[in-house]
Amino acid sequence: MALYHCTLTLHDNVFFATREMGILYETEKYLHNWGLSFALFAIHYIPQPYRLQGELAQKPTYLDASAEQNLLHLNQAGIYVFPAQPINWSYQINTFKAAQVAYYGKSKQFGDKGAYKNYPINYGRAKEIAIGSEYRTYIITPDAINALLGFAYGLLQVQVTAAVHMAGLDPYIGYLHEATRGQPAMVLDLMEEFRPLIADNLILSVISHKEIKPDDFTDHLGVYRLLESGRKQFLQAWERKMNDEFKHPTFGYRCSYRRAIELQARLLSRHLQEGVPYKALTLR
């Protein structure tokens, strides 16, 4: 088994009522592993959708005796997601219309008829975890994931090595990694900002969408290796990822991840040779 340390950044507000006080529905700062499991592995790994519809949406799923069993699909795959601990977080309070939802009408119990003055039932307020909040969590996975990580990091190293040479940098002299035993320290330095953006993100995607399945691996004495079918599938996904485009936060135009690696290498070269400030690539 392997243990992964993950850092999460919220790109949207998160709301789940862990405390209800009158018309205020408050979200505690911790993210529970049940919701995280659905967020990370989606419907492709867990058959039942997390968001329920109709009458079921008004019944908290933790009251359903069978709800917890949804995570057995992850358990059988040897995957466990820990609750996420907040690192930096903030809140945002939003007002919502609650008149059409019978569940929120319970606020009138505070004071019976007179409660309408203090606890109006036509709206509510949600205290949500705000965009930009950061969390730390851990995921236990089978060693097969390690095989994918090694493969992905090897492919990434090839891309970064080419970019470092094109930028005129010495691949063996870095500032984060030691230049020992002939390891390409500069390449490993530049790889750090692309590991989560490209390699880790891609692995999570191919697993959650079942592009890579358990039968794509061979297990010999506890050592997992990708079969030829798995390698072909992963290489296709890798090429798609490298050609994906996004708006570069520094230059303001759209570029692929492949092009972004070259740009960051050139920016790092200018920083080292001309003192131009360098900013690592981050996407939100």
Phi and psi in degrees as a GROMACS rama.xvg file:
@    title "Ramachandran Plot"
@    xaxis  label "Phi"
@    yaxis  label "Psi"
@TYPE xy
-124.287  146.337  ALA-2
-114.539  123.572  LEU-3
-112.442  135.342  TYR-4
-96.2254  120.153  HIS-5
-119.328  139.96  CYS-6
-111.233  126.091  THR-7
-111.576  137.474  LEU-8
-121.117  125.873  THR-9
-74.8234  129.36  LEU-10
-102.098  1.04233  HIS-11
-154.218  162.161  ASP-12
-64.8262  149.38  ASN-13
-120.318  131.265  VAL-14
-135.56  128.953  PHE-15
-153.711  127.12  PHE-16
-74.3364  101.875  ALA-17
-95.7624  -15.2028  THR-18
-146.794  133.139  ARG-19
-123.619  118.47  GLU-20
-127.881  99.2842  MET-21
64.5654  -119.737  GLY-22
-96.7204  3.17334  ILE-23
-97.2671  124.157  LEU-24
-113.447  109.709  TYR-25
-102.133  138.445  GLU-26
-99.9204  122.144  THR-27
-68.3817  160.929  GLU-28
-76.2328  -11.6812  LYS-29
-92.6098  142.192  TYR-30
-100.66  123.367  LEU-31
-78.5653  152.651  HIS-32
-69.9621  -23.2054  ASN-33
-65.1085  -50.0975  TRP-34
-66.4753  -38.6599  GLY-35
-63.6992  -36.8234  LEU-36
-60.7819  -41.8071  SER-37
-69.7462  -40.3433  PHE-38
-64.2175  -37.2988  ALA-39
-86.4985  -33.3401  LEU-40
-114.929  -4.66652  PHE-41
51.8153  -171.276  ALA-42
-73.4035  -16.9093  ILE-43
-69.9141  -24.4924  HIS-44
-107.538  -33.3311  TYR-45
-112.694  111.811  ILE-46
-57.6881  -40.8008  PRO-47
-81.9099  128.627  GLN-48
-65.5812  146.561  PRO-49
-70.3608  -40.3023  TYR-50
-86.5779  115.281  ARG-51
-90.5026  158.971  LEU-52
-119.245  159.613  GLN-53
65.2421  -140.124  GLY-54
-63.6278  -33.621  GLU-55
-63.1046  -26.8848  LEU-56
-68.6767  -20.5048  ALA-57
-91.4453  -2.30394  GLN-58
-111.82  116.389  LYS-59
-55.2729  130.088  PRO-60
-69.3167  -18.0084  THR-61
-72.7427  -8.31665  TYR-62
-89.6668  -6.73075  LEU-63
-91.3786  119.086  ASP-64
-61.1513  -25.1107  ALA-65
-94.1083  -6.70759  SER-66
-62.6075  -42.4542  ALA-67
-61.2133  -26.0969  GLU-68
-68.5427  -13.5482  GLN-69
-60.5681  -29.8964  ASN-70
-81.2805  -2.36723  LEU-71
-62.5893  -26.3944  LEU-72
-64.2106  -37.2626  HIS-73
-73.6629  -39.0686  LEU-74
-59.8466  -42.3715  ASN-75
-66.2947  -26.776  GLN-76
-86.3791  -0.50675  ALA-77
77.215  24.9985  GLY-78
-111.661  132.543  ILE-79
-135.868  130.803  TYR-80
-106.682  125.821  VAL-81
-83.3222  154.198  PHE-82
-57.9267  151.41  PRO-83
-96.3119  133.732  ALA-84
-97.0303  133.778  GLN-85
-69.9108  139.23  PRO-86
-104.866  -57.9863  ILE-87
-132.106  126.913  ASN-88
-147.471  158.443  TRP-89
-148.168  167.878  SER-90
-119.44  157.161  TYR-91
-136.771  131.862  GLN-92
-101.655  122.941  ILE-93
-117.961  146.962  ASN-94
-99.7853  136.64  THR-95
-132.887  155.344  PHE-96
-84.8831  123.715  LYS-97
-117.471  6.28028  ALA-98
-62.36  -33.4255  ALA-99
-82.568  -7.72609  GLN-100
-107.891  113.321  VAL-101
-61.0143  -30.7701  ALA-102
-57.5886  -40.1585  TYR-103
-75.3214  -12.7437  TYR-104
-67.3291  -8.38846  GLY-105
-67.1999  -13.2962  LYS-106
-61.3508  -22.2737  SER-107
-71.6335  -8.70772  LYS-108
-68.6682  -18.5221  GLN-109
-79.8605  85.7037  PHE-110
102.31  10.9028  GLY-111
55.095  -130.713  ASP-112
-65.7809  -34.5036  LYS-113
-68.8459  -11.9949  GLY-114
-69.1494  -19.1199  ALA-115
-60.0016  -28.0489  TYR-116
-73.9608  -38.6126  LYS-117
-97.6345  -26.3325  ASN-118
-128.056  73.6191  TYR-119
-59.1116  140.47  PRO-120
-101.128  6.55729  ILE-121
-92.9447  -3.97672  ASN-122
-153.515  163.879  TYR-123
-141.362  169.866  GLY-124
-125.08  133.769  ARG-125
-112.756  122.954  ALA-126
-91.5764  106.437  LYS-127
-109.815  150.372  GLU-128
-72.6792  128.436  ILE-129
-84.4042  160.049  ALA-130
-55.6347  140.763  ILE-131
93.2699  -10.3296  GLY-132
-64.0289  144.104  SER-133
-118.056  141.952  GLU-134
-134.101  158.707  TYR-135
-122.239  132.709  ARG-136
-145.167  172.8  THR-137
-131.708  146.329  TYR-138
-130.377  128.368  ILE-139
-95.4184  129.215  ILE-140
-136.127  163.657  THR-141
-65.8802  161.618  PRO-142
-63.9407  -14.5391  ASP-143
-59.8003  -32.0668  ALA-144
-65.1123  -34.4725  ILE-145
-61.194  -36.9933  ASN-146
-63.2239  -40.7388  ALA-147
-66.3882  -41.0888  LEU-148
-61.9506  -44.8981  LEU-149
-60.6733  -40.9146  GLY-150
-65.2386  -46.9448  PHE-151
-65.096  -42.2462  ALA-152
-66.9438  -32.6872  TYR-153
-65.4207  -42.9591  GLY-154
-64.5896  -40.9236  LEU-155
-64.7494  -38.6944  LEU-156
-62.4934  -37.0832  GLN-157
-62.0812  -44.8876  VAL-158
-63.8278  -44.6365  GLN-159
-69.7254  -37.3345  VAL-160
-59.7213  -44.4053  THR-161
-62.1052  -41.9721  ALA-162
-66.2289  -38.598  ALA-163
-64.1982  -42.3709  VAL-164
-64.4545  -42.7841  HIS-165
-63.2589  -30.6517  MET-166
-83.7394  -2.46689  ALA-167
79.1524  21.8309  GLY-168
-95.4155  153.471  LEU-169
-82.9167  115.258  ASP-170
-66.3241  -14.048  PRO-171
-100.938  0.572804  TYR-172
-118.361  109.494  ILE-173
-120.014  -169.729  GLY-174
-130.296  -12.3112  TYR-175
-108.116  -43.6704  LEU-176
-97.5509  146.128  HIS-177
-73.9997  143.352  GLU-178
-87.7249  73.3759  ALA-179
-120.957  149.085  THR-180
53.0487  32.5275  ARG-181
70.8341  16.2815  GLY-182
-75.8823  141.489  GLN-183
-76.0539  84.737  PRO-184
-59.4768  -42.752  ALA-185
-65.2454  -38.9754  MET-186
-63.0502  -44.9212  VAL-187
-65.8608  -34.8133  LEU-188
-61.665  -49.8537  ASP-189
-70.1802  -28.0149  LEU-190
-63.3659  -29.9007  MET-191
-55.5286  -41.1013  GLU-192
-76.3725  -14.6574  GLU-193
-101.523  -11.6909  PHE-194
-57.0951  -54.0276  ARG-195
-71.5765  -34.0123  PRO-196
-70.1448  -37.2217  LEU-197
-111.028  -64.994  ILE-198
-66.5393  -56.7017  ALA-199
-62.8361  -42.4939  ASP-200
-62.312  -41.1401  ASN-201
-66.5222  -43.0302  LEU-202
-61.885  -44.2176  ILE-203
-59.9832  -37.9014  LEU-204
-68.6375  -47.8386  SER-205
-68.1923  -28.0002  VAL-206
-76.4018  -47.9587  ILE-207
-65.8488  -30.7938  SER-208
-93.0611  6.08357  HIS-209
56.457  32.6561  LYS-210
-72.0617  -31.9589  GLU-211
-113.608  124.981  ILE-212
-116.951  165.292  LYS-213
-55.8532  -32.6078  PRO-214
-78.6133  3.168  ASP-215
-86.7322  1.31387  ASP-216
-117.694  155.008  PHE-217
-116.877  139.392  THR-218
-116.268  115.036  ASP-219
-125.612  108.855  HIS-220
56.4685  39.1898  LEU-221
82.9707  1.22817  GLY-222
-102.751  120.131  VAL-223
-94.7584  137.867  TYR-224
-135.623  145.208  ARG-225
-74.287  134.298  LEU-226
-75.7868  169.272  LEU-227
-57.8887  -40.792  GLU-228
-62.5448  -40.6542  SER-229
-67.1499  -39.661  GLY-230
-63.6055  -43.0204  ARG-231
-62.5485  -43.6277  LYS-232
-63.0501  -42.7962  GLN-233
-69.5103  -38.1149  PHE-234
-64.0066  -36.6428  LEU-235
-64.2732  -43.0864  GLN-236
-65.4487  -36.7368  ALA-237
-62.2358  -44.9776  TRP-238
-63.6106  -39.7734  GLU-239
-60.8241  -43.9238  ARG-240
-63.7817  -45.0874  LYS-241
-64.8347  -26.7234  MET-242
-92.8331  -7.19682  ASN-243
-60.4785  142.116  ASP-244
-111.71  150.797  GLU-245
-150.116  167.065  PHE-246
-84.4882  117.937  LYS-247
-67.9765  124.952  HIS-248
-65.4032  -22.5098  PRO-249
-89.7402  -44.9694  THR-250
-94.4385  -20.8872  PHE-251
81.5081  3.72183  GLY-252
-115.66  164.927  TYR-253
-79.7379  140.437  ARG-254
-151.874  162.195  CYS-255
-84.9281  166.143  SER-256
-63.7985  -33.667  TYR-257
-61.8341  -45.8711  ARG-258
-67.4627  -33.9553  ARG-259
-64.4352  -36.4746  ALA-260
-62.0841  -42.8103  ILE-261
-63.8002  -42.3467  GLU-262
-63.46  -43.4984  LEU-263
-65.7071  -35.1332  GLN-264
-64.7311  -40.5832  ALA-265
-68.6907  -39.2247  ARG-266
-64.2137  -39.4963  LEU-267
-65.6357  -37.7046  LEU-268
-62.8523  -43.0605  SER-269
-65.0399  -36.6085  ARG-270
-64.3003  -43.709  HIS-271
-74.065  -31.9816  LEU-272
-97.4444  -29.0625  GLN-273
-121.199  -5.2398  GLU-274
79.2792  11.5226  GLY-275
-67.3525  130.915  VAL-276
-55.4496  138.496  PRO-277
-110.626  134.732  TYR-278
-125.5  123.803  LYS-279
-63.2282  151.239  ALA-280
-75.6493  121.684  LEU-281
-132.013  140.095  THR-282
-122.103  144.586  LEU-283
